[in-house]
């Protein structure tokens, strides 16, 4: 079996990254060690039962679902190679299920908590940052990457560069547009005139600085101390869905390429509705 693993990795090397190759090697050597302990050294003896036992042993190590899925992906790729080479005739992985898990629901704030957080800002800049993160549902990288030329405050819009440098027009809302305008009127001279949000030295603000100011505002506002800039993005999406926005519309506003990424927010809204139902309906607890 070890010779077949070496051949598989050798033919894989030109088409994958070194990181992926190392991961496949680690996963398949773990399979080899398991098979050796089961006294199986011939690839023709790979079976559904044997591979299921291998996955069961991995689960006992408390490996995460994503890690288990990577092990299974490596084994499946190896088995496909064996089939192509004629080393085996049947696919022992055909009936194996990929481990699945429910993604944790993202932390979000209530509308009242968002209002308290924004009110806790101590400067026009910080106020504008919080209003923009929540008003536009921006990622922190999108916020700090904003240039003055990207803004159309009269219409409450911003040109945003998201993941993969994909551009979109993001509505900011009246409150965010007004807060940005107030900040820009009072802003001191900048080393670089392009950025919207500056640090104390007149340079472009960093995501880490935004995270720190949100933590400070959360402390003053008395809201969950675990929040981050992304919490306001989660809150933006959740509140839109709560108020009747269509999932496709929220996908566009968030700049998600795949609607499956947006669907987690439907779970957030349903979880909130379930709690309300259980608290309010007279027969919910019967």
N, C-alpha and C positions, 0 to 999 in steps of 0.2 A: 504493500500500500504506500509506503513512504516514497518509493520510486515514482509512482503515479502522481503523488502530490508534488514532487519536485518537477516533473514534466509539466504538470498543469500550471504551476507558478512561473515556469520558464516561458511558456507560450503567452501567459497573461502579462508579463513584465512590460512589453512595449506599449500596451494599450491602457494601463492604469497608472495612477500616481504611486510614488514610493510608499506613501502612508497607507493606501489601499492594499498594496502588495503585502506590507508588513501585517496588516490586519488579517488578510486571508491566510497568510502563513501561520499566524498564531492560532486562528480558529481551526484550521485543518490539522495542525499538529496536536491540538487538544483532542480532536476526533481520533487521530492515530493512536494517541496514548490510551484513550478509552477503549478502542478496539483491541489494542494489544492486551489490556487487562482482561478483556473478554475472550482472549485467544483467537481473535479474528485478524488475520494478516493479509488475506486475499480479498481484493475489492469485489470479487464475484460473490462474496458472502455478506456484502452490505445488504441489509434488509430494513423494511419499515419498522419492525419491532426493535432492531438494534439502534436505529437512529432515534426512535422515540425514547428509548432508555438513555441515550446520550443527552437529549434535551432535558429529560427529567433530572439527570444528575446536575446539569448546569443550573436548573431552577433552584436546586437545593443550596447553591452557593449564594443565593439572594442577589443574583444578577438582575439588572433592570430589564424591562420588556424590550427596550431598544437594543440592548446588548445581545439578548437572546435572538432577536430578529436578525442581527448581523451575523451571528453564528450560523443560523439556518440559511441565510443568503449565500454564505461561503460554501456550505455543504451542497446546496442546490447547484451552484455554479460548477463545483467539482464533479457532481454526478452528471450534469449535462456534458461535460468534457469526456467523462468515461463512456457515456452513450455514443457520442460522436466518434470516439476512437474504437468502438466495438469491444471495449473491455467488459462491459456489462450489457445485458439485453433488456432489462426492465428498470424502471425508475422507482427506487425505494422511497423517494421523497414525495411522490405524487399525492399521498394522502396526509402528509404532515401539514398542520396548520401553522401559519405564521402567528407568533404571539401578538396579541393586540392589547391595548390598554386605553382607558379613557383619559384624555388629556385633562390635567387639572384646570378647573375654571379660573380664569384670570381675576386677579384682585381688582375691584372697581369701587368707586365711591358713590354714595347717594347724591342726588342733586343738591341737597342741603349741605353735605360735606364738601362738595366742590365749591359751593358759594363761600363757605367758611375758609377754605384753603386760599381762595383768591383774595379774600378780604385780609388775610394775614400777610400779604406782600408788603414789604417796607419801602419799596421804591417804585417809581414809574416803570423802570426796566423790568423788575421782577413781576409787577402786575401785568405788564404786556406779555411776558413770557408765559405766565399761567393762563392768561386769556387765550393766547394763540395755541398752546398745546391742547386745551380743551375745546376751543371754538372751532379749530380745524382738524382735530384728531391727528395731529402731526406726530411722527416719530421724532425723537430728540435730535437725531442726525439731520432730519429735514429742517427742524427749527434753527439749529445753529448754522446750517448751510444757507439760510435765506440771505439774499442780497437785496439792497434797496430797489434795484431794477426789477426784482421779482414781484414787488407789491403793486397792487391797484387798490388803494385804500378807499377810493371813491365808490368802487363797486364791492368792496369787502372780499377781494380775491388775492390769492398768492400763487405764483408758479413754484411748484415744489418738485425737487428731485429726489425720488424715492429709491428703493432698492433696485440695483441694476441700472442706475442712472435713468430710470423711467421717469418722465416728466408728467405732471398732471396739474390742472388748475384746482386749487382747493379753496372752497368758501371758508372765510374766517368768521363771519358774523359781525354785527355792528359793534358789539362790546370789544372784541379783539381789535378790530380796525381802529376804533376810537382810542384804545389803550396804546396801540403802536404809534398812532399819530401824536399823542401826548408825549410819549417817551422820546420820539425823534425830535420834537421841538425843544426838549430840554437836554438832549444828549450832548456831552462835551465833544470837542474835536477828536477825530479818530486818526490813527496811524494809516489805516486803510479805509477809504471812504465807502467801500462796497458793502461790508457786512451790516445787517440790521442790528444784531445784538452783540454788544461789546463787553469785554471784561474790564477790570479796573485799570489796566495798562493801555487801553485803547485798541486792543487786538480782538480778533474774533473769539467769541465765547465758546467754551468747550462743553461737550455733553456731561463731563464729570462735574463741572461747575453748576450746571442746571440741576443735576441730581442733588447736589449739596443744598441748593437754595430751596428745593422742594421739600427736602427733609426738615429744614429749618422752619418752613412755613407750616408743615404738618405738625410739628411740635407746638408751635404757637396756636394752631387751630384746633388742636386736640383730636386729630384724626389718626387713622392707622399709621404707625410709624414705619411700616414695611413698604409704603408707597414709593413709586419711582416716577420718572417722566412718563413711562409707558402706562402707568395707572390712569392717567388722564385720557390717554388714547382709548384704553379699555372702557372708561366711563363714557366717553363721547359715543362710542358704538352702542353700548348698552342702553343709554338714554334715548338714542335715536330709535332703536327697535322698540323700546318700551312705549314710545309715543307714536308708534305706527309706521315707521319708515320701512320700506321694502328691503329685503336682504341684499338684492342686487344693487340697490342705490347705496347702501352702506358699504358694499364691496368697492364701488367706484370711489366713494369718498375716502376710504382708507387706503386706496391704491393697492389692494390685494390683487395679485395676478390670478389666483385660484379662489373660487367662491368657497371651497372647503375650508380655507383658512378663516373665512368670515363666519362660518356656521357655528363656531364655538360660542359666539355671542348669543345665538338663539338659546343655547343651553343656559347661559347666564340669566337671560330674561325668564325662561321657564322655571328655573330654580327659584327665582325671586317670587314668581307668581304662585308656585307651589307652597312656599312658606306663608304667603299672604292667605292662601286658601285654607291651609291647616290652622292658621291662627283665627280666621274669621268665620269659617263655615260651621254651623252648629252640629253637623253630622260628620265632620272630617275626622274626628278622633274616635268615632264609634267603632 
